[in-house]
Amino acid sequence: MFFVALVMLLLGFPVAFTFGGIALIFGVFAEGFDMFAFMPFRIQSYMENTVMMAVPLFVFMGIVLQKTRLAEQLLEAMGKLFGGVRGGLAISTILVGALLAASTGVVGASVVAMGLISLPVMLKYNYDKSLACGTICASGTLGQIIPPSIILIILGDVLGIPVGDLFQAAMFPGAILIGCYIVYILILTFLKPEMAPAMPQDLDDETRAQQIISALKAIIPPLALVLIVLGSIFTGIATPTESSALGGVGAVVLALIYGQFSWKMLYDSGLETVKVTAMVFAILMGATAFSMAFSYTGGDYIVEEVLLNLPGEKWGFIILAMIAILILGFFIDFVEIAFIIVPILAPVAEALGINMVWFAILIAMNLQTSFLTPPFGFSLFYLKGVAPSSVRTTDIYKGVIPFIAIQVLVLVSIMVFPDWYGMG
């Protein structure tokens, strides 16, 4: 089933229909049509799932903020603030990527926005092409680990963990990853100054003060929204679903503050939200049918038995699971992995007594690399689509390799030292 699914996906068949179609063929062959009698009840249970309601609401929040030109204002302000430092434009891109991740969480929007605004400026000031491309792709994917992240909501539902617990647990690993990106750029620019020269700055105190004020004006509103949304979850005032509604309203208020609100913008945001949500839930339906057929044919027992009898028990399972997810991330999307692979791994993790919050954070950090790994890393396609013709695909591929290595190192550190991250 997995081999056929992978081949069909590589041939370009739509994901939801691929999984649904394979489930139908294999399910009917193994058990007959009666096997799918419970399918409507499974679909209904997802339709009534209040946790999954947070997905369209957080997507809506992100799309509205994207349309307020938030990324543009942040990048302009931060670029002026840090431009005088060697590698300053790259550092400001990472910081803006982190803030966009926390406020919009839409990887495609973040990468495209920074590719259109930040990349031409970096190239203008003679930044190394691969460094500039790698920085934009990597910082654009931070929305996968920094709350409120869609993948954390999905993992919370699949693994049966409170989403608020996952959001809290992901904060520190996300901060460590941002710190590692910045340290890498500082070390690289110290060793090779020509890769990221400082912008020429000849400013008096008054101009500098104005830059700081404009940067604060650009940063404080979205930061306040993020703090309100996450704060309401962490303090227990609101559930993730309720706070996602709060975030949607807050995003519309920010659009009014920035003077970008219009009924057309609201309609377009709603339409895009429906498209993204429909895509996620269509994949979910296909994945549900696939996992149902897989379970009914006894596949889950075989996999469970193999994984429980691995050498090294808990560690053997964790290492194999992480390698499998990393490799699958080269070929298939994070949504399919979350809906197809994770439900198979979850019972084994529980049987081995693994901390499920820790396991979920490991998966989320691992899935983040799927946006950067060739040949199907979405961030690479997003950036190539908006990059100038002088930037080749090889420049983008070369640029993301160090950031993939950093992500894997942070993943390993979470595996080996869970106590450091409060997940022992």
Buried (B, 14 or more C-beta within 10 A) or exposed (E): BBEEBBEBBEEEBBBBEBBBBBBBEBBBEBBEEEBBEEBEEBBEEEEEBEBBBBBBBBBBBBBBBBBBBBBBBBBBBBBBBBBBBBBBBBBBBBBBBBBBBBBBBBBBBBBBBBBBBBBBBBBEBEBBBBBBBBBBBBBBBBBBBBBBBBBBBBBBBBBEBBBBBBBBBBBBBBEBBBEBBBEBBBEBBEEEEEBBBBBEEEEEEEEBEEBEEBBEEBBEBBBBBBEBBBEBBBEEEBBBBBBBBBBBBBBBBBBEEBEBBEEEBBEBBBEBBEEBBEBBBBBBBBBBBBBBBBBBBEBBEEBBEEBBEBEEEEEBBBBBBBEBBBEBBEBBBBBBBBBBBBBBBBBBBEEBEBBBBBBBBBBBBBBBBBBBBEEBBBBBBBBBEBBEEEBBBEBBBBBBBBBBEBBBEBBBBBBEEBEEBEBE
